Amino acid sequence: MKVPIGLQVWPVQKEFVADVPGTLKAIAKMGYDGVELCYYWSQVWDHADDIRKVCDGEGLKVIGSHVRYPDMQGDTLKRLIEFSQAVGQRNIIVATLPEEILLSRAKLLETATWFNWMTTLLRAEGLRLGYHNHAKEFVPVAGGDMPWDLLIGLTVPDMIMQEDIGHVVRGNADPFVYLERYPG
């Protein structure tokens, strides 16, 4: 059985911003099965139908989008849900959290509660919430806990915790320890 492979468009952001259809076609030509978008570029924000048409034509699946934490509220959240449904993506991944949250155990606990609430809200729309780590999640907060461990331990099981092993290494942690600790 072939495991589908997707590309996060961040590494090709210059090309993507300059030519969305051309970049999507090039990604498909390279053999990728799907793409994970970055929602915070206007080239994505306002062109859901065009993105869906190109991806469908090229056999690419839009897996999800990375989004900014502040965009997960109000009218912007409503647009994000509509965009997600229009392109056929299921996953909305918070790309990072502000440093003041990652450095505070109390703020991490509040954020985990918010993640659980948002997971429930998005589930009702047929969507899934996730979080993408960076190196700061592997710097201990007061009490010695790692933010990554706190977030995983305090969020509902169907929230996606997207482990970026490059950032785990940059945070001076062992990605294999985390992959074994949190399989799936």
N, C-alpha and C positions, 0 to 999 in steps of 0.2 A: 504494500500500500504506500502510495506517495504521500509524504507529509507536505502540506502546502507551506510555502515560504513567502513571507511578505517583507517589504522594505519600508522602514520609517523614512519619510521624505526629508527629514532634517539634514542628512548629509548632502542632499542635492537641492538645498533650499534656493540657491541662486538661480539654478536652472529652472526650478519649479515656479518661482515667482515670475521669471521672465517669460515662460512658455508652459503653462499648465498642460494643455493637450499633448504637446510634443514630449514633455518629460514623462507623462503617464504612458505614452506609447513606447518610449525608450525603455522604461521600467519593464513593461510587458515583454518587449523584444529580448531583454536580458534573461527572461525566463521566470520572473517573479509571478506569484499567483495573486498577490494582494499588496495593498499599500496602507500605511497608517499616515494620515494627514496631520498637519499642524493647523489647527483651526484659526489661529490668530493672524493669519495673513489675509488681506482683503481678496486676494486671488481665490481663496477657498470660500471665504465668508459669503460672497455674493453669487457664487456660481455652482451651486449644488447640482442643478439639472445638467449643466455642461459636463461636470465631473462624472456624474452618473452615466451619462451617454457615452463618454470616452471609455470609461472603465468597463461598462457592459460590452462595448464594441471590441475591446482588447482582451476580454476575458479576465480582467482584474477585479478583485473584490476589495471594496473599501472596508478594512478591518476595524478602523476606529480613527479617532483624532486625539492629538494632544491639545489640551486647552489650558488657559491660564486660570488659576484659582479664583481671581476676582470675577471672571466671566461666568461663574457658576451661580448666578443670582439674577433675579428680576427679568427684564426684557431680553437681556443677553442670553440667559439660560433658556428662555422660550425659543429664541432664534436657534440656539445650539440644538435643542431637541428637534425642531423642525428640519434643520440642516441634516442631522443624523438620520432622520427618517427618510428624507429625500435622497440621500446618497446610498442608503441601505446599510449603513454601518450600525454596529451594535454596541461598540465600546467607546466610552468617553473617558479619557485618561487625563487626570490632573498632572500637568508636566512637572510641577515643583511647588513647594510651599515657601512662603516668605521665611527668611532666616529667623525672625523673631518668634515664629512658631516652632521651628526646628530646634531652637536653643532653650525652649521652655517646656518642662514636663507638664505643667498645668495647661499650657496652650495646646500641646499635643493631645492631651486628654479631651479637651474641648473639640479639637479638630476631628478626632476619632468619632466622637458623638455626631458631629456634623456629617462626616463621611457615611455613617450608618443611616442617618436620616436621608441623605441625598441618594444613597443606594436604593432605598425603598421607593423614593419618588421616581427615580429613573426606571426602576424595575416595572412600575406601573405603565411606563411608556414603551416597554419592550427593549429597554437599553440597560447597559451595565456600566458601573462606575469603576474606575481604577486609579492607581497612583503610580507614578514613575519616580524611582529614587535617583538621587545624586549623591555625591560624596558626603554631604553634611548629615545624612541619615545614619552615618556610621561614626559620628562623634558623640560620645556619651553626654547625656544631660545630667542635671543634679540627681543623685541617687544611683548613677552609674549605668542606667539603661540606655540602650541605643534607640534613637527615634524609630528606626525601621522595625525593631522588635516590638516597641510599644504600639505602633500603628497596626502591625499584623495581629498582635495579641488582642487589640481592642476593637477591631472592625469585624463586621459580619463575614462569614466564610465566602459568600459569593462576590465580595468586592475583589477586583483584580489588583494584585500587588505585582507590578511589572518591574522585576529586578534587572537593572542595567549593570551587568557584571563589570564593565569598564569603570563605572562610577564606584562600585563596591571596592575595587582595587585602589582607585584614587583615594578612597576613604580609609585606606590601610586595613581593610578587612579581607577575609578570605571568602570569595564567592562560593566556593564549594561547600564551606560550612553552612552558608545560608541556603544554598540549594538543597542540601540534605535536611536542614532544620525545617524548611518550608517547602516540601515537594508540591508540585502541581502548580 
